């Protein structure tokens, strides 16, 4: 299924091209363009959707960072040492650093760009070491690039979402305006966009190949994973004691590289949608970005420290994505549809991309969300087990879900 990643890269490049060119030829932002065309409600809807998508999934990045720290620096004795306050404290520190970046530096985009380059390079290096050490069979990897339409079903669409991220493509228009690029600059700088999308696709392919090569036993049984950190444990027989550090370093880079950018997309576009400005020097984009960061941090700390149920948050994020992703793509294509640089190939790719996003949204709406809602409802109404002849400590363990099965 590696060929699907290549397809996703092509769609990502197509929409990044549309957003970049649109941002370069217009003196106003995308939401301003919508207001000028009498579509103020569209501008507000796009801003709200992107903010909630970013804020809800921001908790996932916080959880990823917390999982890495907890894996590398576990408490000495979790049974007797009490609550581990180190993890929430570090989560607060990471978010505080991000908020300080927002308000302390005027050239915010340049700072974030350099930080992203460093973290992506670190992530690429870590996952490359993983892959080279495992030495997957090159023939099997090559066969993954051969299209197999008989194996494609609607569930495969979820794989495309790891590389074809329409919100990131949409935000490209804001980055281009901030740099002051003209259409000629965009054409000259399109190589950077291709390299960036190519790197993200490469990392996805590397992770898939690593999983295929390392997460199976010699007997052919699959390794059951309940969280990403277990991958590091599963790879230890191959990598040795350094494997956990290498993998966790890559996972941390992956989480933190998207940490600030994800919240900036939601914060800046929401401010633009409400007509409050979208420049890096404006106050409200930074305020809304901080709000996105704090929302994700709060949910993550509640989940870590108080076993807060994140299921409603995940369900809400997927529900907003159902509406938001196709809406963002339609807005981009609609605003660019009358431009001379929208040639026939780019138009066809944009239409196919919208169809793909709508298909993914329909899958989420009619398959993923109903399953999650049913699972969540069943868990909520499931009665607690009744235990007879058990002491208080044993009943406490069972009540909190800690007893051994």
N, C-alpha and C positions, 0 to 999 in steps of 0.2 A: 504493500500500500504506500510505498515511498513516493510513487508518482503523483499521489494526491497532494502531497506537500508542494511539489513543483507547480501544480495547478493553482494552489492557494497563493503561492508567491507571485504568479502571473497576475492574478486578480488584485493582489495587494499593490503591485506596481502600477496597474491600470488606474486604480482609484487614487493612489498617491500622485500620479501624473495629473489627473483631473484637478485634484485639490491644489497642487502646487501652481499649475497654470492659472487656475481661477484666482488664487491669492495674489499672483504677480500682476495681473492685468487690471485689478480692481483697487481703487483707493480706499474702499470701505470693506469692512469685515463681512463674513458670510451672513451673519444675523442682520447686519445693517442692510445688506442686499435684499434679504427677505422682507424687511420692513419697507424698503423702497418699492417693492413689488406688491405691497399691500398684504403681506403674509406675516403679520406680527405674531399671530398665534402659532405659526410654524416655528418662528424663532424661539418663542418661549418654550414650546414643546421640545425642540431639539436640546435647548439648554437644560431643561429639567431632566430629560431622559439621560443625557450624558453625565449629569451630576450624580444621579442616583445609581447609574451603572458603576461609575467610579467609586462612589462612597461605599456601596455594598461590597464590591469586590476588593476594596482596600483592606478590609479585615482579613482577607485571604493572604495578602502579602505580609501583613503583620504576623499572622499565624505561621507562615513559612519561616520568617526570621526567628520567631520564638522557638519553633521546632528545631532549627539548626543550633541555636544557642543552648537549648536544653540537652540536645544530643551530645554536643561537644563539652559542656560543663554541667553534667548532672549533679544533683545534690548527693552528698555522701551517703546519707541514709534517709530515703524518702519517708520511711515509716515512723521515724522518731524525730526528725528534724523540723517537722511542722511544715506550713506552707512555704513554698519556694518563692520569695519575693524578688529574686534576682531577675527572673524572666520578665515580669511586668515592668520592673524598673528599667531594664534595657529597652523594652518596647517604647516606653515613655521617652527615653533618651533619643532613640532613633527618630521618633516623630518630632521631638523638640528641635533636633538638628535640622530637620527638613523645614520646619516653620521659620527657624532663624535664617536659613538660606533665602526663604521667600522675602523677608523684610529687610535683610541686612545688605543684600547685593542689588545694585541697580541693573547690571548686565546679567539678568537672571538666566536668559536663554543660553548664553555662552557658558556659564557655570554648569548648568544642567547638561549641556552637550558634552563638555569635557568629562563630567562625572560618568555619563552614560558610556562614553568611549572606553573609559578605564574598566568599568564593571562588566561591560560586554566582552572586552578582551580577556578579562579574568575568567569569566564564565566559559568562553570559548576554549581557553587553555585547559581549564579543569575537565571539561567534558571530552576534550581531545585526548587527554591523558587516560581517562576512563576507557575510551573506545580503543585506543592503541593497545592498552594493556590486555583487554579482553580478546582482541584479535578475532573479530567476527569473520565468518566465511565470506570472502569477497563475491563469490558466485551467488550466494543467497541475497547479499545486499544488492547486486546488480539486477537480479530478478525482481526485486521490489520496485524498480523503476519501469517495469513493463506493465502497461495498463491491463487490468483484469476486470472488465466490466461485469463479469458474472459474479464477482465477489462484492460488488458495490450495492449497498442498501442504504436506507435513510440514516441508519445509525452511524455510518462512516462520515456523514456530514460534520459531526462533532470534531473530527480530526482537523478539518479545514479551519475551524475557528482558532486553532493555536497559532496560525500564521496569517490568515486573512482577517485582520483586525480593523474593521471599518472606522472605529473611533480614532485610531492612530492616524489613518489616512486622512480623515476629516480635519484633524488638528494640523496637518501639514500646511494647510492654507494659512493658518495663523503664524506658523514658523517662517514661512516665506515672506509674509508681510512684515514681520519683525526684522528680518534681515534686509528688507528693502530691495528685494530682487525684482528685476524686470523679467519679461518672458524669455529674453535671450539668456539671462542668468540662469533661469530654470532649465533651459535646454542644455546649457553648458554644465550645470551642476546635477543633472539627472543621474550621472554616474554614481554619486553618493547615495542616492535613493536606491539604485539597483544593488549597490554593495550592501546597504543596510538590510534590505529585504532578503537578499541572498544569504547574509549571515544568519538571520533569524530562521530561515528555512533550513540552513545547514545545521544549526543547533538542534532543531526539531528532528531532522533525519538522524543526527548522531545519537540523540536520546533514544529514538526508536530502535536503532541498531544495537545500542548498548543493552537495552532491555531484552531484545531478542537473543542476544549472545550470552547474557549473564544471569537473567532471571528465570532460568529453567534448571531443574536438577538433571543429573546425568541420566536418570530413568525416563526423562521426558515430561515429568510433572511440572506444572506451573507453580511459581512461588506466589502465595497469597499475600497481598500487601494491603494494609489498612491505613497507612500514611506514607508520605514520600520518604521519610527518614529511614524506613525499613529497607529501602533500596540500598542505602549505604551499608546496612548490616548484611544484606544478601550478597553484596559484592566483596565483603571482607575476605572470604576464602581465596579469592583471586588476587585482590590488591594487597592483602596484609593489613596491618594496623593503620597505615597511611591512607587506605582507601576511604575510610570514613571522613577524614579531614578533607581530602580532595573533593569528594562528592558534595560534602556540606558547604565547602567554599564556593563551588559552582552554584549550588542551590541558593545560598545567600546572595550571590551576585545577581542571579535571576530575579529574586524577590525584590532586592533593593534597587536594581536598575529600573524597575517599573514603578517603584514606590512613589517617587515624587512626580514623575511624568503622568502617571495614571490620575493622580489627584489634580494636577494642573489642567488636564484635558477637561475634566468635569467642572472645575472651579472657573476657568477662564471662559468656557463656552456658556456656562450658566450666567455669568456676569454680562457677557455679550448679548445673550438672549433676552435679558431683562433691561438692556439698554444702559448698563452701568459701566461700560468700557471693557476693553479686552487687551490693553497694552500691559506690558510687564511692569510699567511704572505706575499703573493705576492701583487704587487701593482695593476696590471690590473684588477683582480677580484674585488677589492674594488672600483676602478674607474668606472667600468661598473655597479656595484651595485649602486653607487652614481648616475650614469646617469639614471638608472631605477627609483630611488627615485625622482629625480628632474623632470623627465618626468611626472610621475603621479601627483606630486605636482603642476606643471605648468598647466596641464589640469584641475585639480580640482579647482584651484584658478580662472582660466579663467571662468569656469562654474559657480562658486559661485558669483564672483564679477562682471562679465561682461556678464552673461547669454550666455556664449559660448556654441555652439551646440555640445554636446558630441556624437551625433548619429554616425558621421563618425568614431570616435574612437572606439565605441562599435562594429560597423560593421567590422572594420579592425581587432579587437581582435578576433572576432568570425571567420573571414576568416583565420587568422593565426592558430587558434585552429584546424580548419578542417584539415590542413596539419600536424601540429605539434604533436598532441596527438597520432594519429596512428603511425607516424614516430618514436616517442620516444619509444613506446611499441615494435615496430618491431625491433629496434636497440637492446633493452635489450634482447629480446628473441633470436635474431640471434646470439649475442655474447655469450649467455649462452647455446645455443642449443647443443654444443658438450661437455658439462661438465658432469661429472659422477653424480654430485649431482642433476641434472635435471631429477628426476624420472618421471615416466609416469603421475601420478596425477598432478604434478606441470606443466608439459608440456601441458596437456589438459586444465588446468585452464588458462595458458598463451595464448593458441590459442583462447579460448573462450573470453578472455579479449580483444584481438586484434579485434575479430569480433564485440564485443560490442562497442569498441571505433570507429571502422569504421562505424557502424550503427549510432552512435551519430554524427559522422562527416557528414555522408550523410544527416541526418536530418537537421543539421545546414546549409549545402550547398544548399539543395533543398527545405527546408521549412522555416526555421528561417530567413536566409539571404535574400531570395527574398521578404519575407513579410516586413522585415525592410527596404530594399531598395525601395520598392514600397511606403511604408508609408513616408519615408524620401523624396522621389521625389515629392510625392503629396503635402507634406507640403512646399517644397521649391518653387513650382510653384503656390501655392494657392494665389490668389490676396488678398491684404489687403482690409478690408471692407470700404466702402464709407459711411461716416456719414454726414448727413446734419443737419444744425441748431444746431450744438454742439459747445460749447466754446472750447478754446484751451486746457484746462486741461482735459476735457472729451475726446477730440480727442487723447491726449497723452496717456491716460489710455487705450483706445481701441487699439491704435497702438502698445502698449507694451504688449498687452494681459492681462491687469489687470482689465478690466471692468467686471462687473458681468453679468452672462448670464441670 
